Amino acid sequence: MFSCLRLACLLCLTLLLALLPAPPAMAQQPQTAARPGTPPEILVLVSGAYGYPSVEQYVSGLVQALRGQGVPLLNIHVEYLDLIRHSDPAYRQQMAQLMLQKYAGRRIQSLLALQQPALGMVLNEAKALAPGATVLAAFAQVPPELENDARNFIFQMPRYDFAGTLQRALELYPATKQVVIAAGDSEMEAARQKDIEHQLAPWRGRLTLRYTGQTPFAVLLNEVGHLGPDTVVITTGYLHDVSGRLFVAADTIGQIAALASAPVFTLIDASVRGRVLGGMMPRLDDSAAALAKAALGSPPQEHLSTAPLEILPVFNWPELARRKLDTGVLPAQTVYLFRPPTLWQQHRGFVLGISALIVLLILALAALLSQLYQRQRAETALQRREAYYRRQIEQAPEAILVLDFDQRRILDANPAAQRLFVATRAELLSSWLPRWYDEVQPDGRPATDTMWEHLERALAGEHEVFERSVRTSTGEVVPCEVRVVSLDEPGRRVVRTSFIRLQERPATAAQRRA
């Protein structure tokens, strides 16, 4: 009984809520102003459903670029509208109302619309969505409705470079007479065909241009296998065909290329693989990063402005090699995908490391050889100086002894010293100086007492000259003038001592004659 009563109450409450007037649309509520210093909120509206490879690559690059510039993940909203598979007005209206309710009152700084259907909904059914935001559009054309919208718009231009792709195809296949532009009949593809016709207008009349919008995809797959050698195919894939079938563009591009007897070109970065040659296109990651930068930049001052986008020739290296095509005709900035790395690229780090090591070894060897050369020069110069001084000493008329006061020994003696002391060189070198001094000296002091005084003055830089009486090995006493000069050997007390015979004093000579 209580269960029946509860059910009845719920039914009455539901009926009462249904009869109440509907509240005003949430999208009409004013957008909350962003507080200074708060992170911006970014809304990304994707035309298709989740899972399309090229779109996913673009969205992933967009989110990564936004996060890299400081936008928190919770402030990035990505909505997949699925407008390509569901293009009827009722669905579009329901999706627009959902977006209006979901983001009412949110501080949306930038609204990014990817492809034409999403932009169309922003300009029509969801016109009240994020009224204070800047609208950025990628892979979409400027529609007429833009004039009646108060928001500022930034379009990422150009969208698809069909003219540049055809030019690259003609460079690789100059004998081309027919071009098949393979695409479906969805709203987005129909809008794109108008742009294609405008871009390819210079070739109208010179080439046969065939558009497959009214050709079912199954029929196209059969036809591309029988194309002549003077035909090329340019495709962005099928999304929808006249038979009502829905497709994933990237899948259809691969199927067309696998079956086509003619070369297949595309403008979709993610589809350059397998039998697809390539074409003119923006790199999706770079394109997404550029749009993210524009979304976070200063609000545009004009109602309509453009964000420049670099278009590059991107080609599939294995397919170029398989078809034996001359890559020299392609622009110098061409990007080649899947190109096998050269030996230099494979081992660049190793080669650079080994090269640096070899250079260091060569430098070290050069430094060592230079050091050896300098050392040899110094030794040779020293030997020459020693030989020169030895000749000077040996040829000197005065007796010369080289004395080491630290070791208390005679280091060298010239022939004149041997004659003066009547001793061999070996006898002199094995003795010490006091051995050759007479006990009685002219100054009346023992030679051992004054010897150190003369040494100190000589080491101080003075030129010591004094008289001494020397005793030869035969006992003869010979008066001599002695000169002591320091040889300036660091850490050693070494002097050169010269002995010059003195003539006998006149009085003494007279006494002797008497």
C-alpha positions as CSV (number, residue, x, y, z in Angstrom):
1,M,0.0,0.0,0.0
2,F,2.9,2.4,0.9
3,S,4.6,1.5,-2.3
4,C,1.5,2.5,-4.4
5,L,1.2,5.7,-2.4
6,R,4.9,6.6,-3.0
7,L,4.5,5.9,-6.8
8,A,1.4,8.1,-6.9
9,C,3.3,10.9,-5.2
10,L,6.2,10.7,-7.6
11,L,3.8,10.8,-10.6
12,C,2.1,13.9,-9.2
13,L,5.4,15.6,-8.6
14,T,6.6,14.9,-12.1
15,L,3.4,16.2,-13.6
16,L,3.6,19.4,-11.5
17,L,7.2,20.0,-12.7
18,A,6.2,19.5,-16.3
19,L,3.4,22.1,-16.0
20,L,5.7,24.7,-14.4
21,P,7.0,27.4,-16.8
22,A,10.5,26.6,-18.0
23,P,13.3,28.8,-16.4
24,P,15.1,31.2,-18.7
25,A,18.0,29.7,-20.7
26,M,21.1,29.4,-18.6
27,A,23.2,30.7,-21.4
28,Q,21.5,34.1,-21.2
29,Q,23.0,34.6,-17.7
30,P,25.8,37.1,-17.7
31,Q,29.3,35.6,-17.8
32,T,31.1,35.9,-14.5
33,A,34.0,38.3,-14.9
34,A,37.4,36.7,-14.3
35,R,39.2,37.8,-11.2
36,P,42.6,39.3,-11.7
37,G,45.3,36.7,-11.3
38,T,43.0,33.7,-11.7
39,P,44.0,31.1,-14.4
40,P,42.0,31.4,-17.6
41,E,39.4,28.8,-18.7
42,I,39.6,27.5,-22.2
43,L,36.7,25.8,-24.0
44,V,37.6,23.6,-27.0
45,L,34.7,22.5,-29.3
46,V,35.6,19.6,-31.6
47,S,33.3,19.0,-34.6
48,G,33.6,15.3,-34.7
49,A,33.5,12.4,-32.2
50,Y,36.4,11.2,-30.1
51,G,39.0,8.9,-31.8
52,Y,39.7,10.6,-35.2
53,P,43.6,10.3,-35.4
54,S,44.4,13.7,-36.8
55,V,41.9,15.5,-34.6
56,E,43.2,13.6,-31.5
57,Q,46.8,14.5,-32.4
58,Y,45.8,18.2,-32.7
59,V,43.7,18.2,-29.5
60,S,46.5,16.5,-27.6
61,G,49.0,19.0,-28.8
62,L,46.7,21.8,-27.9
63,V,46.1,20.6,-24.4
64,Q,49.8,20.0,-23.9
65,A,50.7,23.5,-25.1
66,L,48.1,25.1,-22.9
67,R,49.4,23.2,-19.8
68,G,52.9,24.1,-20.8
69,Q,51.9,27.8,-20.6
70,G,50.5,27.4,-17.1
71,V,46.8,26.6,-17.7
72,P,45.6,24.0,-15.1
73,L,44.1,20.8,-16.6
74,L,40.8,21.5,-14.7
75,N,40.5,24.8,-16.6
76,I,40.8,23.2,-20.1
77,H,37.4,21.9,-21.3
78,V,37.3,19.7,-24.4
79,E,33.9,18.8,-25.9
80,Y,33.3,16.4,-28.8
81,L,30.1,17.5,-30.5
82,D,29.8,14.7,-33.0
83,L,28.2,17.0,-35.5
84,I,29.7,15.2,-38.5
85,R,27.7,12.0,-37.8
86,H,24.7,13.9,-36.5
87,S,24.1,16.9,-38.6
88,D,20.4,17.3,-38.3
89,P,19.1,20.6,-36.9
90,A,17.4,19.0,-33.9
91,Y,20.6,17.4,-32.7
92,R,22.5,20.6,-33.2
93,Q,20.0,22.5,-31.2
94,Q,20.1,19.9,-28.3
95,M,23.9,20.0,-28.3
96,A,23.9,23.8,-28.3
97,Q,21.5,23.9,-25.3
98,L,23.7,21.4,-23.5
99,M,26.8,23.6,-24.0
100,L,24.8,26.7,-22.9
101,Q,23.7,25.0,-19.7
102,K,27.0,23.4,-18.9
103,Y,29.1,26.5,-19.3
104,A,26.7,29.2,-18.1
105,G,28.4,31.6,-15.8
106,R,31.9,30.1,-16.4
107,R,34.8,32.5,-17.0
108,I,35.7,31.3,-20.5
109,Q,38.5,33.5,-21.9
110,S,38.9,31.7,-25.2
111,L,36.6,29.4,-27.2
112,L,38.4,27.2,-29.7
113,A,36.3,25.7,-32.6
114,L,37.9,23.0,-34.6
115,Q,36.5,22.6,-38.1
116,Q,33.5,24.1,-39.8
117,P,30.5,22.4,-38.0
118,A,31.7,23.5,-34.5
119,L,32.2,27.1,-35.7
120,G,28.8,27.0,-37.3
121,M,27.1,26.0,-34.1
122,V,29.0,28.7,-32.2
123,L,27.8,31.3,-34.6
124,N,24.2,30.1,-34.7
125,E,22.6,27.8,-32.2
126,A,25.1,28.5,-29.4
127,K,25.6,32.2,-30.2
128,A,25.1,33.1,-26.5
129,L,27.9,30.7,-25.4
130,A,30.8,32.6,-23.7
131,P,29.8,36.0,-24.9
132,G,32.9,37.7,-23.6
133,A,35.4,35.2,-25.0
134,T,37.6,35.4,-28.1
135,V,36.7,32.7,-30.6
136,L,39.5,30.9,-32.3
137,A,38.9,28.7,-35.4
138,A,41.1,26.1,-36.9
139,F,40.6,24.2,-40.1
140,A,37.5,26.4,-40.9
141,Q,36.6,29.1,-43.4
142,V,35.2,32.5,-42.5
143,P,31.4,32.2,-42.8
144,P,29.0,35.1,-43.6
145,E,27.4,34.9,-40.1
146,L,30.6,36.3,-38.6
147,E,29.5,39.9,-39.4
148,N,26.6,39.7,-37.0
149,D,28.6,38.3,-34.0
150,A,29.9,40.8,-31.5
151,R,32.8,38.5,-30.4
152,N,36.3,38.9,-31.8
153,F,37.6,36.1,-34.0
154,I,41.0,34.7,-34.8
155,F,41.3,32.2,-37.7
156,Q,44.3,30.0,-38.1
157,M,45.2,30.4,-41.7
158,P,45.7,28.9,-44.2
159,R,43.5,25.9,-43.7
160,Y,44.4,23.4,-46.4
161,D,46.9,24.1,-49.1
162,F,45.4,22.2,-52.1
163,A,47.2,24.5,-54.6
164,G,50.6,23.8,-53.0
165,T,49.9,20.1,-52.8
166,L,48.9,20.0,-56.5
167,Q,52.1,21.9,-57.4
168,R,54.2,19.3,-55.5
169,A,52.3,16.5,-57.3
170,L,53.1,18.2,-60.7
171,E,56.7,18.5,-59.8
172,L,57.0,14.8,-59.1
173,Y,54.6,13.8,-62.0
174,P,54.9,16.5,-64.7
175,A,52.9,14.4,-67.2
176,T,49.8,14.6,-65.1
177,K,46.5,15.4,-67.0
178,Q,43.8,14.4,-64.5
179,V,43.5,15.1,-60.8
180,V,41.0,13.2,-58.6
181,I,40.0,15.2,-55.5
182,A,38.6,12.4,-53.2
183,A,36.2,13.6,-50.5
184,G,32.7,13.0,-49.3
185,D,29.5,15.0,-49.1
186,S,29.2,16.1,-45.5
187,E,28.6,19.7,-44.6
188,M,32.2,20.2,-43.8
189,E,33.4,18.5,-47.0
190,A,31.0,20.5,-49.1
191,A,32.3,23.8,-47.6
192,R,35.8,22.6,-48.2
193,Q,35.1,21.8,-51.9
194,K,34.3,25.5,-52.5
195,D,37.7,26.4,-51.1
196,I,39.4,23.7,-53.2
197,E,37.7,25.0,-56.4
198,H,38.9,28.5,-55.6
199,Q,42.5,27.3,-55.0
200,L,42.7,25.2,-58.1
201,A,41.2,27.8,-60.4
202,P,44.6,28.5,-62.1
203,W,44.6,24.8,-63.4
204,R,41.0,24.8,-64.7
205,G,41.2,24.1,-68.4
206,R,44.8,22.8,-68.2
207,L,43.9,19.8,-66.1
208,T,40.9,17.6,-65.7
209,L,39.7,18.1,-62.1
210,R,37.3,15.5,-60.8
211,Y,35.5,15.9,-57.5
212,T,34.0,12.7,-55.9
213,G,31.5,14.3,-53.5
214,Q,28.6,12.5,-55.3
215,T,30.5,9.2,-55.6
216,P,29.8,6.6,-52.9
217,F,33.0,5.5,-51.2
218,A,32.6,1.9,-52.2
219,V,32.3,2.9,-55.9
220,L,35.4,5.2,-55.5
221,L,37.5,2.3,-54.1
222,N,36.7,0.3,-57.2
223,E,37.5,3.2,-59.5
224,V,40.8,4.2,-58.0
225,G,42.2,0.8,-58.9
226,H,41.8,1.6,-62.6
227,L,43.2,5.1,-62.9
228,G,45.6,5.9,-65.7
229,P,49.3,6.7,-65.5
230,D,48.5,10.4,-66.1
231,T,46.3,10.7,-63.0
232,V,47.1,11.7,-59.4
233,V,44.8,11.6,-56.4
234,I,44.5,14.3,-53.7
235,T,42.4,13.4,-50.7
236,T,41.5,14.5,-47.2
237,G,39.5,11.3,-46.7
238,Y,35.7,10.6,-46.5
239,L,33.6,11.6,-43.5
240,H,30.2,10.9,-45.1
241,D,29.1,9.8,-48.6
242,V,25.9,10.1,-50.6
243,S,24.8,6.6,-49.6
244,G,24.6,7.8,-46.0
245,R,27.6,5.9,-44.7
246,L,29.9,7.5,-42.1
247,F,33.7,7.1,-42.1
248,V,36.8,7.9,-40.3
249,A,38.8,10.2,-42.7
250,A,42.2,8.7,-41.8
251,D,40.9,5.1,-42.4
252,T,39.6,6.1,-45.9
253,I,42.8,7.8,-46.9
254,G,44.7,4.5,-46.1
255,Q,42.1,2.4,-48.1
256,I,42.3,4.7,-51.1
257,A,46.1,4.6,-51.2
258,A,46.2,0.9,-50.8
259,L,44.0,0.3,-53.8
260,A,44.9,3.2,-56.1
261,S,46.9,2.6,-59.2
262,A,47.8,6.3,-59.2
263,P,49.9,8.2,-56.7
264,V,47.9,9.5,-53.7
265,F,48.6,12.8,-52.0
266,T,47.1,14.2,-48.8
267,L,47.0,17.3,-46.6
268,I,46.6,15.4,-43.3
269,D,49.8,15.1,-41.3
270,A,48.7,11.9,-39.4
271,S,47.9,10.1,-42.7
272,V,51.3,10.4,-44.4
273,R,52.2,6.7,-44.1
274,G,51.9,3.5,-46.0
275,R,51.2,4.2,-49.7
276,V,50.4,7.9,-49.2
277,L,53.1,10.1,-50.7
278,G,52.4,13.4,-48.8
279,G,51.6,17.0,-49.6
280,M,51.6,20.5,-48.3
281,M,50.4,20.7,-44.7
282,P,51.0,22.2,-41.3
283,R,52.6,20.0,-38.7
284,L,49.7,19.3,-36.3
285,D,51.7,19.7,-33.1
286,D,53.2,23.0,-34.3
287,S,49.7,24.2,-35.4
288,A,48.2,23.3,-32.0
289,A,51.0,25.1,-30.1
290,A,50.5,28.2,-32.3
291,L,46.7,28.3,-31.6
292,A,47.3,27.8,-27.8
293,K,49.7,30.7,-27.8
294,A,47.1,32.9,-29.6
295,A,44.4,31.7,-27.1
296,L,46.4,33.0,-24.2
297,G,47.6,36.2,-25.8
298,S,46.2,39.7,-25.6
299,P,42.6,40.0,-26.9
300,P,42.6,41.0,-30.5
301,Q,41.8,44.6,-31.3
302,E,40.0,43.8,-34.6
303,H,36.8,41.9,-35.1
304,L,38.5,39.4,-37.4
305,S,42.2,38.6,-37.4
306,T,44.4,35.7,-38.4
307,A,47.1,33.6,-36.8
308,P,49.7,32.7,-39.4
309,L,50.5,29.1,-39.8
310,E,53.5,27.6,-41.5
311,I,52.8,25.2,-44.3
312,L,55.5,22.7,-45.1
313,P,56.0,20.0,-47.7
314,V,55.7,16.7,-45.8
315,F,56.5,13.5,-47.6
316,N,56.7,9.7,-47.0
317,W,60.3,8.8,-47.7
318,P,59.7,5.0,-48.2
319,E,57.0,5.6,-50.7
320,L,59.1,8.1,-52.6
321,A,61.9,5.5,-52.7
322,R,59.5,2.8,-53.8
323,R,58.2,4.8,-56.7
324,K,61.8,5.9,-57.5
325,L,60.8,9.6,-57.6
326,D,63.4,12.4,-57.8
327,T,63.3,14.2,-54.5
328,G,65.5,16.9,-55.9
329,V,62.5,18.6,-57.4
330,L,60.9,19.1,-54.0
331,P,61.6,22.3,-51.9
332,A,64.7,22.3,-49.7
333,Q,62.6,22.6,-46.5
334,T,60.7,19.4,-47.2
335,V,60.1,17.2,-44.2
336,Y,60.7,13.5,-44.9
337,L,58.9,11.1,-42.6
338,F,60.3,7.6,-41.9
339,R,63.5,8.4,-43.6
340,P,66.2,5.8,-42.4
341,P,68.9,7.6,-40.4
342,T,72.3,7.9,-42.0
343,L,75.3,6.4,-40.4
344,W,76.2,9.9,-39.2
345,Q,72.7,10.3,-37.6
346,Q,72.8,6.8,-36.1
347,H,76.3,7.2,-34.5
348,R,76.6,11.0,-34.3
349,G,77.1,11.0,-30.5
350,F,79.6,8.2,-30.7
351,V,81.5,9.8,-33.6
352,L,81.5,13.2,-31.9
353,G,82.7,11.7,-28.7
354,I,85.5,9.7,-30.4
355,S,86.4,12.8,-32.4
356,A,86.6,14.9,-29.3
357,L,88.8,12.3,-27.6
358,I,91.1,12.1,-30.7
359,V,91.4,15.9,-30.7
360,L,92.2,16.0,-27.0
361,L,94.8,13.2,-27.5
362,I,96.3,15.2,-30.4
363,L,96.4,18.3,-28.3
364,A,98.0,16.4,-25.4
365,L,100.5,14.8,-27.8
366,A,101.3,18.2,-29.3
367,A,101.7,19.7,-25.9
368,L,104.0,16.8,-24.8
369,L,106.1,17.1,-28.0
370,S,106.3,20.9,-27.5
371,Q,107.4,20.3,-24.0
372,L,110.0,17.7,-25.1
373,Y,111.2,20.1,-27.8
374,Q,111.6,22.9,-25.4
375,R,113.3,20.7,-22.9
376,Q,115.7,19.4,-25.6
377,R,116.4,23.0,-26.6
378,A,117.0,24.0,-23.0
379,E,119.3,20.9,-22.5
380,T,121.2,21.7,-25.7
381,A,121.6,25.3,-24.7
382,L,122.7,24.2,-21.3
383,Q,125.2,21.8,-22.8
384,R,126.5,24.4,-25.1
385,R,126.8,26.9,-22.2
386,E,128.6,24.3,-20.1
387,A,130.9,23.4,-23.0
388,Y,131.6,27.1,-23.6
389,Y,132.3,27.8,-19.9
390,R,134.4,24.6,-19.7
391,R,136.5,25.8,-22.6
392,Q,136.8,29.2,-21.0
393,I,137.9,27.5,-17.7
394,E,140.2,25.0,-19.3
395,Q,141.8,27.6,-21.6
396,A,142.1,30.2,-18.9
397,P,145.7,31.2,-17.9
398,E,144.8,31.4,-14.2
399,A,144.1,28.4,-12.0
400,I,140.4,27.9,-11.4
401,L,138.7,25.7,-8.8
402,V,134.9,25.2,-8.6
403,L,134.1,24.8,-4.9
404,D,130.9,23.3,-3.3
405,F,130.8,24.6,0.3
406,D,127.8,22.4,1.1
407,Q,129.6,19.2,0.3
408,R,133.0,20.7,1.1
409,R,134.6,19.4,-2.0
410,I,136.2,20.6,-5.2
411,L,133.9,20.0,-8.1
412,D,136.2,21.0,-10.9
413,A,139.8,22.1,-11.6
414,N,141.3,23.4,-14.8
415,P,144.8,22.5,-16.2
416,A,146.2,25.7,-14.8
417,A,145.1,24.7,-11.3
418,Q,146.8,21.3,-11.8
419,R,150.0,23.1,-12.7
420,L,149.7,25.5,-9.9
421,F,149.1,22.9,-7.2
422,V,151.3,20.3,-8.9
423,A,148.5,17.7,-8.6
424,T,146.3,15.7,-10.9
425,R,142.7,16.6,-11.5
426,A,141.6,13.5,-9.6
427,E,143.8,14.5,-6.6
428,L,142.2,17.9,-6.6
429,L,138.6,16.7,-6.9
430,S,139.1,14.3,-4.0
431,S,140.3,17.0,-1.6
432,W,139.1,20.2,0.1
433,L,140.4,23.7,-0.2
434,P,142.2,24.0,3.2
435,R,144.4,21.1,2.1
436,W,146.1,23.6,-0.3
437,Y,146.5,26.6,1.9
438,D,149.7,27.4,3.8
439,E,149.4,27.7,7.6
440,V,150.7,31.2,7.5
441,Q,148.7,33.7,5.5
442,P,149.4,37.3,4.5
443,D,146.7,38.7,6.9
444,G,148.0,36.7,9.8
445,R,144.8,34.8,10.2
446,P,144.2,31.1,9.6
447,A,142.7,30.4,6.1
448,T,139.9,28.3,7.6
449,D,138.7,31.3,9.7
450,T,138.5,33.7,6.7
451,M,137.3,31.2,4.1
452,W,133.6,31.4,5.3
453,E,133.6,35.1,5.5
454,H,134.7,35.4,1.9
455,L,132.1,32.9,0.9
456,E,129.2,34.8,2.5
457,R,130.3,38.1,0.8
458,A,130.6,36.3,-2.5
459,L,127.1,34.8,-2.1
460,A,125.8,38.2,-1.4
461,G,127.0,39.4,-4.8
462,E,130.3,40.9,-3.9
463,H,133.4,40.3,-5.9
464,E,136.0,39.1,-3.3
465,V,139.7,39.8,-4.1
466,F,142.4,39.0,-1.5
467,E,145.8,37.4,-1.2
468,R,146.5,33.9,-0.1
469,S,149.5,31.6,0.2
470,V,149.0,28.2,-1.3
471,R,151.1,25.1,-0.7
472,T,151.7,22.8,-3.6
473,S,151.9,19.0,-3.3
474,T,155.7,19.4,-3.3
475,G,155.6,21.7,-0.3
476,E,156.3,24.9,-2.3
477,V,154.5,28.0,-1.0
478,V,153.1,30.2,-3.8
479,P,151.6,33.7,-3.1
480,C,148.4,34.2,-5.1
481,E,145.7,36.8,-5.7
482,V,142.4,35.0,-5.1
483,R,139.1,36.0,-6.7
484,V,135.8,34.4,-5.5
485,V,132.5,34.7,-7.5
486,S,129.2,33.0,-6.8
487,L,127.9,30.8,-9.6
488,D,124.2,31.4,-8.6
489,E,123.0,27.9,-8.4
490,P,119.6,27.9,-6.5
491,G,119.8,26.0,-3.2
492,R,123.5,25.4,-3.4
493,R,126.6,27.4,-2.2
494,V,128.9,27.0,-5.2
495,V,131.6,29.5,-6.1
496,R,134.4,29.8,-8.7
497,T,137.8,30.6,-7.2
498,S,140.6,31.9,-9.3
499,F,144.3,31.8,-8.3
500,I,146.7,34.2,-10.0
501,R,150.5,34.0,-9.1
502,L,151.9,37.1,-7.6
503,Q,155.3,38.4,-8.5
504,E,157.8,38.4,-5.7
505,R,158.0,41.7,-3.9
506,P,161.0,43.8,-5.0
507,A,162.7,43.8,-1.6
508,T,162.5,40.1,-1.4
509,A,163.8,39.7,-4.9
510,A,166.8,41.9,-4.0
511,Q,167.5,39.9,-0.8
512,R,167.5,36.7,-2.9
513,R,169.9,38.1,-5.4
514,A,172.2,39.1,-2.6
